[in-house]
Amino acid sequence: MQEGTETSPGYPQVTLRGDVFSAQCPTRELLDRIADKWTVLLLTMLERGPSRFNALKREVDGVSQKMLSQTLRQLERDGLVSRSVDASVMPVAVTYALTPLGGTLVTAIQPMIDWAERRITAVRDARRTYDDRQAA
């Protein structure tokens, strides 16, 4: 671990930094989580506001119920998403929301999403050029 300082609203100051190039660094596990497409899509969706499980399933095209459940559980464990249960209604209403820590991550990943949306045509062109070269 390297010395450094990181602050997040509502969270204590961190005085150690990980070394993602080290196989033993726990930061790699977190990097795997935040680089996952379902994580990125769910956090971005929850930035719009709290949402129930089925609404997330409808909005995030292609995610299976199992993967959605698994990802939300991992995000909750990491403190990026909160889960609240309202047992006063039937069926029980479970709502997921972005935490302040999760909000700092969305702020960091939003430029990558914007980059991907703006550059997809260039990437497709590069893929086509590469594939054509490989076929020749």
C-alpha positions as CSV (number, residue, x, y, z in Angstrom):
1,M,0.0,0.0,0.0
2,Q,1.1,3.5,-0.7
3,E,0.6,6.6,1.4
4,G,-2.0,9.1,0.1
5,T,-5.2,10.9,1.1
6,E,-8.7,10.5,-0.3
7,T,-11.9,12.0,1.1
8,S,-15.5,11.3,0.3
9,P,-18.5,13.2,1.6
10,G,-19.7,11.5,4.8
11,Y,-16.7,9.1,4.9
12,P,-13.5,9.3,7.0
13,Q,-10.3,10.3,5.4
14,V,-8.3,7.4,4.0
15,T,-4.6,7.5,4.4
16,L,-3.5,4.5,2.4
17,R,-3.7,3.8,-1.3
18,G,-3.7,0.5,-3.0
19,D,-1.4,-0.8,-5.7
20,V,-3.6,-2.3,-8.4
21,F,-0.5,-3.7,-10.1
22,S,0.1,-6.0,-7.1
23,A,-1.7,-9.3,-7.3
24,Q,-2.3,-9.2,-3.5
25,C,-3.8,-5.8,-3.5
26,P,-7.5,-5.7,-2.4
27,T,-8.0,-2.7,-4.7
28,R,-8.1,-5.2,-7.6
29,E,-11.2,-6.8,-6.3
30,L,-12.9,-3.3,-6.1
31,L,-11.6,-2.4,-9.6
32,D,-13.1,-5.7,-10.9
33,R,-16.4,-4.7,-9.4
34,I,-16.5,-1.1,-10.7
35,A,-15.3,-2.2,-14.2
36,D,-18.2,-4.6,-14.5
37,K,-20.8,-3.5,-17.1
38,W,-23.8,-4.3,-14.8
39,T,-22.2,-2.2,-12.0
40,V,-21.7,0.7,-14.3
41,L,-25.3,0.5,-15.7
42,L,-27.0,0.0,-12.3
43,L,-25.1,2.9,-10.6
44,T,-25.8,5.2,-13.5
45,M,-29.5,4.2,-13.4
46,L,-29.7,4.8,-9.6
47,E,-28.1,8.2,-10.1
48,R,-31.5,9.2,-11.5
49,G,-33.1,8.3,-8.2
50,P,-34.1,5.4,-6.0
51,S,-35.6,2.4,-7.8
52,R,-37.3,-0.9,-7.1
53,F,-35.8,-4.2,-8.3
54,N,-38.3,-4.8,-11.1
55,A,-38.0,-1.3,-12.4
56,L,-34.2,-1.8,-12.6
57,K,-34.7,-5.1,-14.3
58,R,-37.0,-3.4,-16.9
59,E,-34.7,-0.5,-17.5
60,V,-31.3,-2.3,-17.7
61,D,-31.9,-4.3,-20.9
62,G,-30.4,-7.8,-20.9
63,V,-29.6,-8.2,-17.2
64,S,-30.9,-11.5,-15.7
65,Q,-32.7,-11.6,-12.4
66,K,-29.9,-13.6,-10.9
67,M,-27.2,-11.1,-12.1
68,L,-29.2,-8.1,-11.0
69,S,-29.7,-9.6,-7.6
70,Q,-26.0,-10.6,-7.3
71,T,-24.7,-7.2,-8.5
72,L,-27.0,-5.2,-6.2
73,R,-26.0,-7.3,-3.2
74,Q,-22.3,-6.7,-4.0
75,L,-22.9,-3.0,-4.4
76,E,-24.7,-2.9,-1.1
77,R,-21.9,-4.7,0.6
78,D,-19.3,-2.3,-0.9
79,G,-21.4,0.7,0.4
80,L,-22.2,2.0,-3.0
81,V,-25.9,1.2,-2.9
82,S,-28.4,1.2,0.0
83,R,-31.4,-1.2,0.2
84,S,-34.5,-0.2,2.1
85,V,-37.5,-2.5,2.8
86,D,-41.0,-1.2,3.3
87,A,-42.9,-4.1,5.0
88,S,-46.0,-2.0,5.4
89,V,-47.1,-2.7,1.9
90,M,-47.8,-6.1,0.2
91,P,-45.9,-7.3,-1.5
92,V,-43.0,-6.0,0.5
93,A,-41.4,-3.0,-1.3
94,V,-37.6,-3.1,-1.6
95,T,-36.0,0.1,-2.9
96,Y,-32.4,0.6,-3.9
97,A,-30.6,4.0,-3.9
98,L,-27.2,5.3,-4.6
99,T,-25.2,6.2,-1.4
100,P,-22.9,9.3,-1.2
101,L,-20.0,7.0,-1.8
102,G,-21.7,5.5,-4.8
103,G,-22.3,9.0,-6.1
104,T,-18.6,9.7,-6.1
105,L,-18.1,6.6,-8.2
106,V,-20.8,7.7,-10.7
107,T,-19.1,11.0,-11.0
108,A,-15.8,9.2,-11.9
109,I,-17.3,6.8,-14.4
110,Q,-19.7,9.2,-16.2
111,P,-16.9,10.6,-18.4
112,M,-16.1,7.0,-19.5
113,I,-19.7,6.4,-20.4
114,D,-19.8,9.7,-22.3
115,W,-16.6,8.8,-24.1
116,A,-18.0,5.4,-25.1
117,E,-21.2,6.9,-26.4
118,R,-19.4,9.5,-28.4
119,R,-16.7,7.2,-29.8
120,I,-18.6,4.1,-30.7
121,T,-18.7,4.9,-34.4
122,A,-14.9,5.3,-34.4
123,V,-14.4,2.1,-32.5
124,R,-16.7,0.2,-34.9
125,D,-14.7,1.6,-37.8
126,A,-11.5,0.5,-36.2
127,R,-12.9,-3.0,-35.6
128,R,-14.0,-3.3,-39.2
129,T,-10.6,-2.2,-40.5
130,Y,-8.9,-4.7,-38.2
131,D,-11.2,-7.5,-39.2
132,D,-10.7,-6.7,-42.9
133,R,-6.9,-6.9,-42.4
134,Q,-7.2,-10.2,-40.6
135,A,-9.4,-11.7,-43.3
136,A,-6.9,-10.7,-46.1
